[in-house]
Amino acid sequence: MNKKQKKSPMLKYTIKDFQRDFTDDNTCLEWLKNYRWPNGIYCENEGRITKHHLMNTRKSYSCQECGNHVHPTAGTIYHKSTTPLTTWFYTAYLMAQTRGGISAKQIERETGVTYKTAWRICNRIRKMLDEDQDPFVGTVEVDESYFGGKKKGGKRGRGSENKIPVVGMVQRKGELKAVAVPDTKSDTVLPIIDNRVKKGTKVYTDEYPIYNRLK
């Protein structure tokens, strides 16, 4: 291959490239294994790097020498998920292409999973990406709102139908973060705040009861 034929490393990674590289769950698992252990898997029983083989019935690799199992998904966002790895990888690909600006509704349409599953996947990926960001500090305001859909009988707010709930956090004189959520229950909203706002920060909210659990 001459210089003119060489593929530029700056060329965009396309959907065709993705479909070629990640054809099924085993391909995704192999990629994850190689990413986590680029020099080979170290077997604690053998005390050295040994050859490992993919198991047919489990998301794991077995040591050729002692049969000890290693799970590439352990400790990752894919751990114990029943959703195919191809769906996880495809969602991550789409979010990377749009810098995270993609809705759970779009993932639901494109992958065929339920909205709840799509939201969970998007939330886990965004949370992983947010871990490298500085948390909100100082004074932070938190509120939730509803967007889209049609009003039923002119009703607005939490009781309205066909609307997407969104939780917003803003650091005074700082940045804003808004997250689309499946509902505004405490088990959904509080982990988002806990993940993005530094402990000890003064948080201002309205009188929505779920915020009473904030320390």
MIDOSE-1310 file (N, C-alpha, C; in nm, 2 decimals, decimal comma, always signed):
residues 215
mnkk	+0,09/-0,12/+0,00/+0,00/+0,00/+0,00/+0,09/+0,12/+0,00; +0,07/+0,21/-0,10/+0,15/+0,33/-0,10/+0,09/+0,44/-0,02; +0,15/+0,56/-0,01/+0,10/+0,67/+0,08/-0,03/+0,72/+0,04; -0,06/+0,72/-0,09/-0,19/+0,77/-0,14/-0,31/+0,67/-0,09
qkks	-0,27/+0,54/-0,08/-0,37/+0,44/-0,05/-0,40/+0,43/+0,10; -0,30/+0,48/+0,18/-0,31/+0,47/+0,33/-0,43/+0,55/+0,38; -0,51/+0,48/+0,47/-0,62/+0,55/+0,53/-0,58/+0,65/+0,64; -0,63/+0,77/+0,63/-0,59/+0,87/+0,72/-0,65/+0,84/+0,86
pmlk	-0,57/+0,85/+0,97/-0,62/+0,83/+1,10/-0,72/+0,93/+1,15; -0,73/+1,04/+1,07/-0,83/+1,14/+1,11/-0,97/+1,12/+1,05; -0,98/+1,02/+0,96/-1,11/+0,99/+0,91/-1,21/+0,95/+1,01; -1,33/+0,99/+1,00/-1,43/+0,96/+1,10/-1,47/+0,81/+1,10
ytik	-1,49/+0,76/+1,22/-1,53/+0,62/+1,24/-1,67/+0,61/+1,21; -1,71/+0,55/+1,10/-1,85/+0,55/+1,05/-1,93/+0,43/+1,11; -2,06/+0,43/+1,08/-2,15/+0,33/+1,12/-2,11/+0,20/+1,05; -2,06/+0,20/+0,93/-2,01/+0,08/+0,86/-1,89/+0,02/+0,93
dfqr	-1,80/+0,11/+0,98/-1,69/+0,06/+1,06/-1,73/-0,01/+1,18; -1,83/+0,05/+1,25/-1,88/-0,01/+1,38/-1,95/-0,14/+1,35; -2,03/-0,15/+1,25/-2,10/-0,28/+1,22/-2,00/-0,38/+1,18; -1,89/-0,35/+1,12/-1,78/-0,44/+1,08/-1,71/-0,49/+1,20
dftd	-1,68/-0,40/+1,29/-1,60/-0,44/+1,41/-1,67/-0,51/+1,52; -1,80/-0,48/+1,53/-1,88/-0,54/+1,64/-2,01/-0,61/+1,59; -1,98/-0,73/+1,54/-2,09/-0,80/+1,47/-2,19/-0,87/+1,57; -2,14/-0,91/+1,69/-2,22/-0,98/+1,78/-2,16/-0,96/+1,92
dntc	-2,23/-1,02/+2,02/-2,19/-1,00/+2,16/-2,05/-1,06/+2,19; -2,01/-1,17/+2,12/-1,88/-1,23/+2,14/-1,77/-1,14/+2,09; -1,80/-1,07/+1,98/-1,70/-0,97/+1,93/-1,68/-0,86/+2,03; -1,79/-0,81/+2,09/-1,79/-0,70/+2,19/-1,71/-0,75/+2,31
lewl	-1,74/-0,87/+2,35/-1,67/-0,92/+2,47/-1,52/-0,94/+2,45; -1,49/-0,98/+2,33/-1,34/-1,00/+2,30/-1,27/-0,86/+2,30; -1,34/-0,76/+2,24/-1,28/-0,63/+2,24/-1,26/-0,58/+2,39; -1,36/-0,60/+2,47/-1,36/-0,56/+2,61/-1,24/-0,63/+2,68
knyr	-1,23/-0,76/+2,66/-1,12/-0,84/+2,72/-0,98/-0,78/+2,68; -0,97/-0,76/+2,55/-0,84/-0,71/+2,50/-0,81/-0,57/+2,55; -0,92/-0,49/+2,57/-0,90/-0,35/+2,62/-0,85/-0,35/+2,77; -0,91/-0,44/+2,85/-0,88/-0,45/+2,99/-0,74/-0,52/+3,01
wpng	-0,71/-0,62/+2,93/-0,59/-0,69/+2,95/-0,51/-0,70/+2,82; -0,46/-0,59/+2,77/-0,39/-0,58/+2,64/-0,27/-0,68/+2,63; -0,21/-0,71/+2,75/-0,09/-0,80/+2,75/-0,12/-0,94/+2,78; -0,25/-0,97/+2,79/-0,29/-1,11/+2,83/-0,35/-1,11/+2,97
iyce	-0,42/-1,21/+3,00/-0,49/-1,22/+3,13/-0,40/-1,29/+3,23; -0,37/-1,23/+3,35/-0,29/-1,28/+3,45/-0,38/-1,38/+3,54; -0,34/-1,50/+3,55/-0,41/-1,60/+3,63/-0,35/-1,60/+3,77; -0,43/-1,57/+3,87/-0,38/-1,57/+4,01/-0,35/-1,70/+4,05
negr	-0,42/-1,81/+4,01/-0,39/-1,94/+4,05/-0,25/-1,99/+4,00; -0,22/-1,95/+3,87/-0,10/-2,00/+3,81/+0,02/-1,90/+3,84; -0,02/-1,78/+3,88/+0,09/-1,68/+3,91/+0,16/-1,63/+3,78; +0,09/-1,63/+3,67/+0,15/-1,58/+3,54/+0,04/-1,56/+3,44
itkh	+0,07/-1,50/+3,33/-0,02/-1,48/+3,22/-0,04/-1,61/+3,15; -0,17/-1,65/+3,13/-0,19/-1,77/+3,06/-0,30/-1,75/+2,95; -0,31/-1,85/+2,87/-0,41/-1,84/+2,76/-0,55/-1,87/+2,82; -0,64/-1,79/+2,78/-0,78/-1,80/+2,82/-0,87/-1,82/+2,70
hlmn	-0,97/-1,90/+2,72/-1,07/-1,93/+2,61/-1,21/-1,89/+2,65; -1,28/-1,83/+2,55/-1,42/-1,79/+2,57/-1,51/-1,90/+2,60; -1,59/-1,89/+2,70/-1,69/-1,99/+2,74/-1,81/-1,97/+2,65; -1,87/-2,08/+2,61/-1,99/-2,08/+2,52/-2,12/-2,03/+2,59
trks	-2,13/-2,06/+2,72/-2,25/-2,04/+2,79/-2,25/-1,92/+2,89; -2,13/-1,86/+2,90/-2,12/-1,75/+3,00/-2,03/-1,64/+2,94; -2,05/-1,51/+2,99/-1,97/-1,40/+2,95/-1,84/-1,40/+3,02; -1,76/-1,51/+3,00/-1,63/-1,52/+3,07/-1,53/-1,59/+2,99
yscq	-1,41/-1,59/+3,04/-1,30/-1,66/+2,97/-1,24/-1,75/+3,08; -1,20/-1,87/+3,04/-1,15/-1,97/+3,13/-1,00/-2,00/+3,10; -0,93/-2,00/+3,21/-0,78/-2,03/+3,20/-0,76/-2,17/+3,14; -0,67/-2,18/+3,05/-0,64/-2,31/+2,98/-0,57/-2,40/+3,08
ecgn	-0,50/-2,35/+3,18/-0,43/-2,43/+3,27/-0,51/-2,48/+3,39; -0,59/-2,39/+3,45/-0,66/-2,43/+3,58/-0,81/-2,42/+3,57; -0,86/-2,36/+3,46/-1,00/-2,35/+3,45/-1,07/-2,23/+3,52; -0,98/-2,15/+3,58/-1,03/-2,03/+3,66/-1,10/-1,93/+3,56
hvhp	-1,22/-1,88/+3,60/-1,29/-1,79/+3,51/-1,26/-1,64/+3,54; -1,26/-1,57/+3,43/-1,24/-1,42/+3,44/-1,36/-1,36/+3,36; -1,42/-1,26/+3,42/-1,54/-1,19/+3,35/-1,50/-1,05/+3,31; -1,48/-1,02/+3,18/-1,45/-0,89/+3,14/-1,55/-0,78/+3,17
tagt	-1,67/-0,82/+3,19/-1,77/-0,71/+3,23/-1,78/-0,68/+3,37; -1,71/-0,76/+3,46/-1,71/-0,73/+3,60/-1,65/-0,60/+3,63; -1,72/-0,52/+3,72/-1,67/-0,39/+3,75/-1,69/-0,28/+3,65; -1,77/-0,31/+3,54/-1,80/-0,22/+3,44/-1,95/-0,18/+3,44
iyhk	-1,99/-0,09/+3,35/-2,13/-0,06/+3,35/-2,21/-0,17/+3,28; -2,15/-0,27/+3,22/-2,22/-0,38/+3,16/-2,24/-0,50/+3,26; -2,19/-0,49/+3,38/-2,19/-0,60/+3,47/-2,33/-0,64/+3,51; -2,37/-0,76/+3,50/-2,50/-0,82/+3,54/-2,61/-0,77/+3,45
sttp	-2,58/-0,70/+3,34/-2,69/-0,65/+3,26/-2,73/-0,76/+3,16; -2,86/-0,78/+3,14/-2,92/-0,88/+3,05/-2,93/-0,82/+2,91; -2,91/-0,69/+2,89/-2,91/-0,62/+2,76/-2,79/-0,66/+2,68; -2,81/-0,70/+2,55/-2,69/-0,74/+2,47/-2,58/-0,64/+2,47
lttw	-2,46/-0,68/+2,47/-2,34/-0,59/+2,46/-2,35/-0,51/+2,33; -2,40/-0,57/+2,22/-2,41/-0,49/+2,10/-2,49/-0,36/+2,12; -2,60/-0,37/+2,20/-2,69/-0,26/+2,23/-2,61/-0,15/+2,31; -2,54/-0,20/+2,41/-2,46/-0,11/+2,49/-2,35/-0,04/+2,40
fyta	-2,28/-0,11/+2,32/-2,17/-0,06/+2,24/-2,23/+0,04/+2,13; -2,35/+0,00/+2,08/-2,41/+0,09/+1,97/-2,45/+0,22/+2,04; -2,51/+0,21/+2,16/-2,55/+0,33/+2,22/-2,43/+0,42/+2,26; -2,32/+0,36/+2,30/-2,20/+0,44/+2,33/-2,15/+0,50/+2,20
ylma	-2,15/+0,43/+2,09/-2,11/+0,48/+1,96/-2,19/+0,61/+1,93; -2,32/+0,60/+1,94/-2,41/+0,71/+1,90/-2,39/+0,83/+1,99; -2,37/+0,80/+2,12/-2,34/+0,91/+2,21/-2,21/+0,98/+2,19; -2,11/+0,90/+2,15/-1,98/+0,96/+2,11/-1,99/+1,04/+1,99
qtrg	-2,07/+1,00/+1,89/-2,08/+1,07/+1,77/-2,15/+1,21/+1,79; -2,24/+1,21/+1,89/-2,32/+1,33/+1,92/-2,27/+1,40/+2,05; -2,16/+1,36/+2,10/-2,11/+1,41/+2,23/-2,21/+1,40/+2,34; -2,28/+1,29/+2,34/-2,37/+1,27/+2,45/-2,51/+1,33/+2,43
gisa	-2,53/+1,41/+2,33/-2,66/+1,47/+2,31/-2,76/+1,39/+2,24; -2,79/+1,28/+2,30/-2,89/+1,19/+2,23/-2,99/+1,14/+2,34; -3,11/+1,13/+2,30/-3,22/+1,10/+2,39/-3,24/+0,95/+2,41; -3,30/+0,91/+2,52/-3,33/+0,77/+2,54/-3,44/+0,73/+2,44
kqie	-3,53/+0,82/+2,40/-3,63/+0,79/+2,30/-3,57/+0,74/+2,17; -3,46/+0,81/+2,13/-3,39/+0,77/+2,01/-3,33/+0,63/+2,02; -3,27/+0,60/+2,14/-3,21/+0,47/+2,16/-3,32/+0,37/+2,16; -3,43/+0,40/+2,22/-3,55/+0,30/+2,22/-3,59/+0,27/+2,08
retg	-3,60/+0,37/+1,99/-3,64/+0,35/+1,85/-3,54/+0,27/+1,77; -3,41/+0,30/+1,79/-3,30/+0,24/+1,71/-3,26/+0,10/+1,75; -3,28/+0,07/+1,88/-3,23/-0,06/+1,93/-3,35/-0,15/+1,96; -3,47/-0,10/+1,98/-3,58/-0,19/+2,01/-3,60/-0,23/+2,15
vtyk	-3,52/-0,17/+2,24/-3,53/-0,19/+2,38/-3,65/-0,10/+2,44; -3,69/-0,13/+2,56/-3,79/-0,04/+2,62/-3,73/+0,09/+2,66; -3,82/+0,19/+2,68/-3,77/+0,32/+2,71/-3,69/+0,32/+2,85; -3,74/+0,24/+2,94/-3,68/+0,23/+3,07/-3,54/+0,18/+3,06
tawr	-3,52/+0,07/+2,97/-3,39/+0,02/+2,95/-3,30/+0,12/+2,87; -3,35/+0,19/+2,78/-3,28/+0,29/+2,70/-3,23/+0,40/+2,79; -3,32/+0,44/+2,88/-3,28/+0,55/+2,97/-3,17/+0,50/+3,07; -3,18/+0,38/+3,12/-3,08/+0,33/+3,21/-2,94/+0,32/+3,14
icnr	-2,94/+0,27/+3,01/-2,82/+0,26/+2,94/-2,75/+0,40/+2,92; -2,83/+0,49/+2,88/-2,78/+0,63/+2,85/-2,73/+0,69/+2,98; -2,81/+0,67/+3,09/-2,77/+0,73/+3,22/-2,64/+0,67/+3,27; -2,62/+0,54/+3,26/-2,50/+0,47/+3,30/-2,38/+0,52/+3,22
irkm	-2,40/+0,54/+3,09/-2,28/+0,58/+3,01/-2,25/+0,73/+3,04; -2,35/+0,81/+3,05/-2,33/+0,95/+3,09/-2,26/+0,97/+3,22; -2,31/+0,88/+3,32/-2,25/+0,89/+3,45/-2,10/+0,85/+3,45; -2,07/+0,75/+3,37/-1,93/+0,71/+3,35/-1,85/+0,83/+3,29
lded	-1,90/+0,90/+3,19/-1,83/+1,01/+3,13/-1,82/+1,13/+3,23; -1,92/+1,14/+3,32/-1,92/+1,26/+3,41/-1,82/+1,24/+3,52; -1,77/+1,11/+3,54/-1,68/+1,09/+3,65/-1,55/+1,17/+3,64; -1,52/+1,20/+3,51/-1,40/+1,28/+3,49/-1,42/+1,43/+3,50
qdpf	-1,55/+1,47/+3,52/-1,58/+1,61/+3,53/-1,57/+1,66/+3,68; -1,54/+1,79/+3,70/-1,54/+1,84/+3,83/-1,69/+1,85/+3,88; -1,72/+1,81/+4,01/-1,86/+1,82/+4,06/-1,90/+1,97/+4,09; -2,03/+1,99/+4,09/-2,08/+2,12/+4,13/-2,05/+2,15/+4,28
vgtv	-2,01/+2,27/+4,31/-1,97/+2,31/+4,44/-2,03/+2,45/+4,47; -2,02/+2,50/+4,59/-2,07/+2,63/+4,63/-2,21/+2,63/+4,65; -2,29/+2,69/+4,57/-2,43/+2,70/+4,58/-2,50/+2,65/+4,45; -2,58/+2,55/+4,46/-2,64/+2,48/+4,35/-2,79/+2,48/+4,36
evde	-2,86/+2,51/+4,25/-3,01/+2,50/+4,25/-3,05/+2,38/+4,17; -3,15/+2,31/+4,22/-3,20/+2,19/+4,15/-3,35/+2,20/+4,13; -3,40/+2,16/+4,02/-3,54/+2,17/+3,99/-3,58/+2,07/+3,88; -3,70/+2,03/+3,87/-3,74/+1,94/+3,76/-3,86/+2,00/+3,68
syfg	-3,87/+1,97/+3,56/-3,97/+2,02/+3,47/-4,01/+1,92/+3,37; -4,11/+1,95/+3,29/-4,17/+1,86/+3,19/-4,17/+1,93/+3,05; -4,13/+1,85/+2,95/-4,13/+1,90/+2,81/-4,19/+1,81/+2,71; -4,25/+1,87/+2,61/-4,30/+1,79/+2,50/-4,44/+1,74/+2,53
gkkk	-4,50/+1,67/+2,44/-4,63/+1,61/+2,46/-4,75/+1,71/+2,45; -4,87/+1,66/+2,48/-4,98/+1,75/+2,48/-5,04/+1,76/+2,62; -5,09/+1,87/+2,66/-5,15/+1,89/+2,79/-5,29/+1,82/+2,79; -5,32/+1,76/+2,90/-5,45/+1,70/+2,92/-5,54/+1,79/+3,00
ggkr	-5,64/+1,85/+2,93/-5,73/+1,94/+3,01/-5,66/+2,06/+3,06; -5,55/+2,10/+2,99/-5,48/+2,22/+3,03/-5,39/+2,20/+3,15; -5,38/+2,07/+3,20/-5,30/+2,04/+3,32/-5,15/+2,06/+3,29; -5,08/+2,11/+3,39/-4,93/+2,13/+3,37/-4,86/+2,06/+3,49
grgs	-4,73/+2,05/+3,47/-4,65/+2,00/+3,58/-4,65/+1,85/+3,60; -4,63/+1,80/+3,72/-4,60/+1,66/+3,74/-4,71/+1,57/+3,70; -4,84/+1,62/+3,70/-4,95/+1,53/+3,67/-4,98/+1,53/+3,52; -4,91/+1,60/+3,44/-4,94/+1,61/+3,29/-4,90/+1,48/+3,22
enki	-4,96/+1,45/+3,11/-4,93/+1,32/+3,04/-4,85/+1,35/+2,91; -4,78/+1,24/+2,86/-4,71/+1,25/+2,74/-4,60/+1,35/+2,74; -4,54/+1,38/+2,85/-4,43/+1,48/+2,86/-4,31/+1,41/+2,92; -4,19/+1,46/+2,88/-4,07/+1,40/+2,93/-4,02/+1,48/+3,05
pvvg	-4,00/+1,41/+3,17/-3,95/+1,49/+3,28/-3,80/+1,51/+3,27; -3,75/+1,63/+3,31/-3,61/+1,66/+3,30/-3,57/+1,72/+3,44; -3,46/+1,68/+3,49/-3,40/+1,73/+3,61/-3,28/+1,82/+3,57; -3,29/+1,95/+3,63/-3,19/+2,04/+3,60/-3,11/+2,09/+3,72
mvqr	-2,98/+2,10/+3,71/-2,89/+2,15/+3,82/-2,81/+2,26/+3,76; -2,80/+2,37/+3,84/-2,72/+2,48/+3,80/-2,63/+2,53/+3,91; -2,51/+2,55/+3,89/-2,42/+2,60/+3,99/-2,42/+2,76/+3,97; -2,45/+2,83/+4,07/-2,46/+2,97/+4,06/-2,33/+3,03/+4,00
kgel	-2,35/+3,11/+3,90/-2,24/+3,17/+3,82/-2,15/+3,06/+3,76; -2,22/+2,95/+3,73/-2,14/+2,84/+3,67/-2,22/+2,77/+3,56; -2,19/+2,64/+3,54/-2,26/+2,57/+3,43/-2,39/+2,50/+3,48; -2,47/+2,46/+3,37/-2,59/+2,40/+3,39/-2,59/+2,26/+3,34
kava	-2,65/+2,16/+3,41/-2,66/+2,03/+3,36/-2,81/+1,99/+3,37; -2,86/+1,94/+3,25/-3,00/+1,89/+3,25/-3,00/+1,75/+3,20; -3,08/+1,66/+3,27/-3,09/+1,52/+3,24/-3,23/+1,48/+3,22; -3,26/+1,41/+3,11/-3,40/+1,36/+3,08/-3,41/+1,23/+3,17
vpdt	-3,52/+1,21/+3,24/-3,54/+1,10/+3,33/-3,67/+1,03/+3,30; -3,68/+0,90/+3,34/-3,81/+0,83/+3,32/-3,92/+0,87/+3,41; -3,88/+0,93/+3,53/-3,98/+0,97/+3,63/-3,91/+1,07/+3,72; -3,98/+1,13/+3,82/-3,92/+1,22/+3,91/-3,93/+1,16/+4,05
ksdt	-3,92/+1,03/+4,07/-3,92/+0,97/+4,20/-3,78/+0,99/+4,26; -3,78/+0,98/+4,39/-3,66/+1,00/+4,47/-3,54/+0,90/+4,42; -3,58/+0,78/+4,40/-3,48/+0,68/+4,36/-3,41/+0,71/+4,22; -3,48/+0,80/+4,14/-3,43/+0,84/+4,01/-3,35/+0,97/+4,02
vlpi	-3,41/+1,06/+4,09/-3,35/+1,20/+4,10/-3,23/+1,21/+4,19; -3,24/+1,16/+4,31/-3,14/+1,18/+4,41/-3,00/+1,12/+4,37; -2,99/+1,00/+4,31/-2,86/+0,95/+4,26/-2,80/+1,04/+4,16; -2,88/+1,11/+4,08/-2,82/+1,21/+3,98/-2,76/+1,33/+4,05
idnr	-2,82/+1,38/+4,16/-2,77/+1,49/+4,24/-2,64/+1,44/+4,31; -2,65/+1,32/+4,37/-2,54/+1,27/+4,45/-2,42/+1,25/+4,36; -2,44/+1,22/+4,23/-2,33/+1,19/+4,14/-2,26/+1,32/+4,09; -2,34/+1,43/+4,08/-2,29/+1,55/+4,02/-2,26/+1,66/+4,11
vkkg	-2,31/+1,65/+4,24/-2,29/+1,76/+4,33/-2,20/+1,72/+4,45; -2,10/+1,79/+4,48/-2,00/+1,76/+4,58/-2,07/+1,76/+4,72; -2,03/+1,66/+4,80/-2,08/+1,66/+4,94/-2,05/+1,79/+5,01; -2,14/+1,84/+5,09/-2,12/+1,96/+5,17/-2,17/+2,08/+5,09
tkvy	-2,21/+2,07/+4,97/-2,26/+2,18/+4,89/-2,40/+2,22/+4,93; -2,42/+2,35/+4,94/-2,56/+2,40/+4,97/-2,65/+2,40/+4,85; -2,76/+2,32/+4,86/-2,85/+2,30/+4,75/-2,98/+2,36/+4,78; -3,03/+2,44/+4,68/-3,16/+2,50/+4,69/-3,26/+2,43/+4,60
tdey	-3,38/+2,39/+4,65/-3,48/+2,32/+4,57/-3,62/+2,39/+4,61; -3,72/+2,33/+4,54/-3,86/+2,37/+4,58/-3,90/+2,28/+4,69; -4,03/+2,27/+4,72/-4,09/+2,19/+4,83/-4,13/+2,05/+4,78; -4,09/+2,01/+4,67/-4,12/+1,87/+4,62/-4,06/+1,78/+4,73
piyn	-4,14/+1,69/+4,79/-4,10/+1,61/+4,90/-3,98/+1,52/+4,89; -3,94/+1,48/+4,76/-3,83/+1,39/+4,75/-3,70/+1,46/+4,79; -3,70/+1,60/+4,79/-3,57/+1,67/+4,82/-3,55/+1,67/+4,97; -3,65/+1,63/+5,05/-3,63/+1,63/+5,20/-3,53/+1,52/+5,24
rlk	-3,50/+1,43/+5,15/-3,40/+1,32/+5,18/-3,26/+1,37/+5,16; -3,24/+1,49/+5,10/-3,11/+1,54/+5,08/-3,05/+1,58/+5,22; -2,93/+1,54/+5,25/-2,87/+1,59/+5,37/-2,80/+1,72/+5,36
